């Protein structure tokens, strides 16, 4: 089952999400609409909405509010991308210039703020406390993740534990929330909410971690054209990702010193030397295996769900997270 087959399982829901996003991007301020459309229609796979749709249906939800929530999650995710690109000074995303490269930092930040406020405006209309609780907490955790990543920037002493905390907060948390929110619409009591968060939430969390770990590998081995961003961006931004953390821990003092200096100086000129060391020491293999472990944890989390095409799609999506090449 490839990605098109997975999305086909919820094709009608997916199309409805697109329609909802288009409708609610409407505003009397043309620049907001222009920037919003630029990034939302920029070729992303909309993985988080997809996870939300599949999880809701896999849990047995038969209504339509999960569509609204999936679109709201995409608004929130898009806002984080706009802010991310400003903080990271990125100039390319999904093979196109970033919004800040085209319209400037101020416009990107302000449109990101608009998308967050629009998301919560729409979220209130759903009138479900559990959904509001999950997404408000998630937005807070993601903000913490951004700050943690900033604090770790150009810090070669970052530990594996610290890095895993960053990627849980910054990347996996929105996958986790997407997996929970559609299904939680069915919850009749706190016990059922806890069950959903312990199964579907765990699926989303491990899926998101796997997705980010593979991103870490691809940043040193991928194809820029396929990735839609520059290879070596993490090093250029001074990010001590897991392949580097492992290589500094397991390599020789000389190898560790070179990587430390590359992180401290955000030295992309050392990229080829860093990649050689990371490959030789086993940092890429270690990170890839960690991603595959997270994939299995995601699949295990939903093992008790009733068999359905939605559950099968979730399993295949988890495998794709750790096997993808872009």
C-alpha positions as CSV (number, residue, x, y, z in Angstrom):
1,X,0.0,0.0,0.0
2,X,1.6,3.3,-1.1
3,X,0.8,6.8,0.1
4,X,-2.0,7.2,-2.5
5,X,-3.6,4.0,-1.5
6,X,-3.5,5.1,2.2
7,X,-5.2,8.5,1.4
8,X,-7.7,6.7,-0.8
9,X,-9.1,5.0,2.3
10,X,-10.4,8.3,3.5
11,X,-10.6,10.1,0.1
12,X,-13.9,11.8,0.8
13,X,-12.9,13.0,4.2
14,X,-9.5,14.2,2.8
15,X,-11.3,16.2,0.0
16,X,-13.6,17.7,2.6
17,X,-10.6,18.8,4.7
18,X,-9.3,20.6,1.6
19,X,-12.6,22.3,1.0
20,X,-12.8,23.4,4.7
21,X,-9.3,24.8,4.6
22,X,-9.9,26.8,1.4
23,X,-13.2,28.2,2.8
24,X,-11.7,29.2,6.2
25,X,-8.6,30.8,4.7
26,X,-11.0,33.5,3.4
27,X,-10.2,36.9,4.8
28,X,-10.6,40.5,3.8
29,X,-6.8,41.0,4.1
30,X,-5.4,39.7,0.8
31,X,-1.8,39.3,2.1
32,X,-3.0,36.8,4.7
33,X,-4.8,34.7,2.1
34,X,-1.9,34.9,-0.3
35,X,0.7,33.7,2.3
36,X,-1.7,31.1,3.7
37,X,-2.4,29.6,0.3
38,X,1.4,29.7,-0.5
39,X,2.4,27.4,2.3
40,X,-0.8,25.3,2.7
41,X,-0.9,24.5,-1.0
42,X,2.9,24.0,-1.1
43,X,3.0,20.3,-1.8
44,X,2.9,18.9,1.7
45,X,1.3,15.5,2.3
46,X,-1.0,16.7,5.1
47,X,0.1,13.8,7.2
48,X,-1.3,15.1,10.5
49,X,-4.8,15.6,9.1
50,X,-4.5,12.2,7.5
51,X,-3.6,10.6,10.8
52,X,-6.6,12.3,12.5
53,X,-9.0,11.1,9.8
54,X,-7.8,7.5,9.9
55,X,-7.7,7.3,13.7
56,X,-11.2,8.6,14.0
57,X,-12.6,6.2,11.5
58,X,-10.5,3.3,12.9
59,X,-12.0,3.9,16.3
60,X,-15.5,3.8,14.8
61,X,-16.4,7.5,14.6
62,X,-19.2,8.0,12.1
63,X,-19.8,11.8,12.2
64,X,-18.2,14.7,10.4
65,X,-16.6,16.9,13.0
66,X,-13.3,15.0,12.7
67,X,-13.0,16.8,9.3
68,X,-13.2,20.2,10.9
69,X,-10.6,19.1,13.5
70,X,-8.2,17.7,10.9
71,X,-8.3,21.1,9.0
72,X,-7.8,23.0,12.2
73,X,-4.7,20.9,12.9
74,X,-3.4,21.7,9.5
75,X,-3.8,25.4,10.3
76,X,-1.9,25.0,13.5
77,X,0.9,23.0,11.8
78,X,1.1,25.6,9.0
79,X,1.5,28.4,11.6
80,X,4.4,26.5,13.2
81,X,6.1,26.1,9.8
82,X,5.8,29.9,9.1
83,X,7.4,30.6,12.5
84,X,10.0,27.9,12.1
85,X,11.3,29.3,8.8
86,X,11.7,32.7,10.4
87,X,13.6,31.3,13.4
88,X,15.8,29.0,11.3
89,X,16.3,31.7,8.6
90,X,15.2,29.1,6.0
91,X,14.8,30.0,2.3
92,X,13.4,26.8,0.9
93,X,10.5,24.5,1.9
94,X,8.9,21.7,-0.2
95,X,11.0,22.8,-3.2
96,X,9.7,26.4,-3.1
97,X,10.9,29.7,-1.5
98,X,9.7,30.0,2.0
99,X,7.1,32.7,2.9
100,X,9.7,34.7,4.8
101,X,12.0,34.6,1.8
102,X,9.2,36.1,-0.4
103,X,7.3,38.4,1.9
104,X,9.7,38.9,4.8
105,X,9.8,37.9,8.4
106,X,7.2,40.2,9.8
107,X,4.5,39.1,7.4
108,X,5.3,35.4,8.0
109,X,5.1,35.8,11.8
110,X,1.9,37.8,11.7
111,X,0.2,35.3,9.2
112,X,1.3,32.5,11.5
113,X,-0.4,34.3,14.4
114,X,-3.5,34.7,12.3
115,X,-3.7,31.0,11.5
116,X,-3.4,30.1,15.2
117,X,-6.1,32.5,16.2
118,X,-8.3,31.3,13.3
119,X,-7.7,27.7,14.4
120,X,-8.9,28.4,17.9
121,X,-11.9,30.5,16.7
122,X,-13.0,27.4,14.7
123,X,-12.1,25.0,17.5
124,X,-14.4,26.7,19.9
125,X,-17.3,26.2,17.5
126,X,-16.9,22.4,17.8
127,X,-17.9,22.7,21.5
128,X,-16.0,19.7,22.8
129,X,-14.0,20.3,25.9
130,X,-11.7,17.2,25.4
131,X,-10.7,18.4,21.9
132,X,-10.1,21.9,23.1
133,X,-8.0,20.6,26.0
134,X,-5.9,18.4,23.8
135,X,-5.1,21.0,21.2
136,X,-4.5,23.9,23.6
137,X,-2.1,21.8,25.5
138,X,-0.5,20.6,22.3
139,X,0.1,24.1,21.1
140,X,1.7,25.0,24.4
141,X,4.0,21.9,24.2
142,X,5.0,22.7,20.6
143,X,6.0,26.2,21.7
144,X,8.1,24.8,24.4
145,X,9.7,22.5,21.9
146,X,10.7,25.5,19.7
147,X,12.3,27.2,22.7
148,X,14.1,23.9,23.7
149,X,15.5,23.6,20.1
150,X,16.7,27.2,20.2
151,X,18.5,26.5,23.5
152,X,20.1,23.4,22.0
153,X,21.2,25.2,18.8
154,X,24.9,25.2,18.4
155,X,25.2,23.2,21.6
156,X,27.3,20.0,20.9
157,X,26.8,18.9,24.5
158,X,23.1,18.1,23.8
159,X,22.4,14.6,25.0
160,X,20.2,12.0,23.3
161,X,17.6,12.3,26.0
162,X,17.5,16.1,25.6
163,X,17.2,15.7,21.8
164,X,14.4,13.1,22.0
165,X,12.5,15.5,24.3
166,X,12.8,18.2,21.6
167,X,11.5,16.1,18.8
168,X,8.6,14.8,20.9
169,X,7.6,18.4,21.8
170,X,8.3,20.0,18.4
171,X,7.3,17.3,15.9
172,X,5.6,14.3,17.5
173,X,3.1,16.2,19.7
174,X,1.0,17.4,16.8
175,X,0.9,13.8,15.4
176,X,-0.2,12.6,18.8
177,X,-2.9,15.2,19.1
178,X,-4.1,14.6,15.6
179,X,-4.5,10.9,16.4
180,X,-6.5,11.6,19.6
181,X,-8.8,14.4,18.7
182,X,-11.1,12.8,16.1
183,X,-11.7,9.7,18.1
184,X,-12.2,11.6,21.4
185,X,-15.4,13.0,19.9
186,X,-16.9,9.6,20.8
187,X,-15.6,9.6,24.4
188,X,-18.4,9.3,27.0
189,X,-16.3,9.7,30.1
190,X,-12.8,10.3,31.3
191,X,-11.9,6.6,31.3
192,X,-12.6,6.4,27.6
193,X,-10.6,9.6,26.9
194,X,-7.7,7.9,28.8
195,X,-8.0,4.8,26.6
196,X,-8.0,6.8,23.4
197,X,-5.0,8.8,24.5
198,X,-3.2,5.6,25.6
199,X,-3.8,3.8,22.2
200,X,-4.3,6.3,19.4
201,X,-2.3,9.0,21.1
202,X,0.7,6.6,21.6
203,X,0.4,5.6,17.9
204,X,0.7,9.3,16.8
205,X,3.5,10.0,19.2
206,X,5.7,7.1,18.0
207,X,4.8,7.8,14.4
208,X,5.9,11.4,14.8
209,X,9.2,10.5,16.4
210,X,9.9,8.0,13.6
211,X,9.1,10.6,11.0
212,X,11.5,13.1,12.6
213,X,14.3,10.6,13.0
214,X,14.1,9.7,9.4
215,X,14.3,13.4,8.6
216,X,17.5,13.5,10.6
217,X,19.0,10.7,8.4
218,X,17.7,12.3,5.1
219,X,19.3,15.6,6.0
220,X,22.7,13.9,5.5
221,X,21.8,11.4,2.8
222,X,18.8,12.7,0.9
223,X,18.3,14.3,-2.5
224,X,17.7,18.0,-2.2
225,X,15.3,18.0,-5.2
226,X,13.2,15.1,-3.6
227,X,13.4,16.6,-0.1
228,X,12.4,20.1,-1.3
229,X,15.0,21.6,1.0
230,X,18.8,21.9,1.1
231,X,20.7,18.9,2.3
232,X,22.8,19.8,5.3
233,X,20.3,22.4,6.6
234,X,20.4,20.9,10.1
235,X,24.2,21.4,10.3
236,X,23.9,24.9,8.7
237,X,21.5,25.8,11.6
238,X,23.7,24.2,14.2
239,X,21.2,21.5,15.2
240,X,22.8,18.6,17.1
241,X,20.5,15.9,15.7
242,X,20.7,12.2,16.7
243,X,23.2,11.1,14.0
244,X,25.7,13.7,15.2
245,X,25.0,13.0,18.9
246,X,25.7,9.3,18.4
247,X,28.8,10.0,16.3
248,X,30.3,12.3,18.9
249,X,29.6,9.7,21.6
250,X,30.9,6.7,19.8
251,X,33.6,8.2,17.6
252,X,37.3,9.0,18.3
253,X,38.2,12.2,20.1
254,X,39.3,13.7,16.8
255,X,36.1,12.8,15.1
256,X,34.0,14.2,18.0
257,X,36.0,17.4,17.9
258,X,35.4,18.0,14.2
259,X,31.7,17.5,14.6
260,X,31.6,19.6,17.7
261,X,33.3,22.5,15.9
262,X,30.9,22.1,12.9
263,X,27.9,22.4,15.2
264,X,29.4,25.3,17.1
265,X,30.1,27.2,13.9
266,X,27.1,25.9,11.9
267,X,29.8,25.0,9.4
268,X,28.2,23.4,6.3
269,X,31.5,23.5,4.6
270,X,32.4,20.5,6.8
271,X,29.3,18.6,5.6
272,X,31.2,16.0,3.6
273,X,33.6,15.3,6.4
274,X,30.8,15.1,8.9
275,X,28.8,12.7,6.8
276,X,31.8,10.5,6.3
277,X,32.4,10.3,10.1
278,X,28.7,9.8,10.9
279,X,28.5,6.9,8.4
280,X,31.7,5.3,9.5
281,X,30.8,5.5,13.2
282,X,27.3,4.2,12.5
283,X,25.3,7.3,13.4
284,X,22.9,7.0,10.4
285,X,22.3,3.3,11.0
286,X,21.7,3.9,14.7
287,X,19.1,6.7,13.9
288,X,17.4,4.6,11.2
289,X,17.1,1.7,13.6
290,X,15.7,4.0,16.3
291,X,13.1,5.2,13.7
292,X,12.1,1.6,12.9
293,X,11.8,0.9,16.7
294,X,9.4,3.8,17.0
295,X,7.4,2.5,14.0
296,X,6.9,-0.8,15.7
297,X,5.9,0.9,18.9
298,X,3.3,2.8,16.9
299,X,1.9,-0.4,15.4
300,X,1.9,-2.2,18.7
301,X,-0.2,0.7,20.2
302,X,-3.1,0.0,17.9
303,X,-2.9,-3.7,18.0
304,X,-6.2,-4.0,20.0
305,X,-8.2,-2.0,17.5
306,X,-10.8,-3.9,15.5
307,X,-9.6,-4.9,12.0
308,X,-10.5,-2.5,9.3
309,X,-9.2,-0.8,6.2
310,X,-8.5,2.2,8.4
311,X,-6.3,0.2,10.8
312,X,-4.4,-1.3,7.9
313,X,-3.8,2.1,6.4
314,X,-2.4,3.3,9.8
315,X,-0.1,0.3,9.9
316,X,1.2,1.0,6.4
317,X,1.6,4.7,7.2
318,X,3.8,3.8,10.2
319,X,6.0,1.6,8.0
320,X,6.3,4.4,5.4
321,X,7.4,6.9,8.1
322,X,10.6,4.9,8.7
323,X,11.2,3.7,5.1
324,X,10.6,6.9,3.2
325,X,13.3,8.5,1.0
326,X,11.9,12.1,1.0
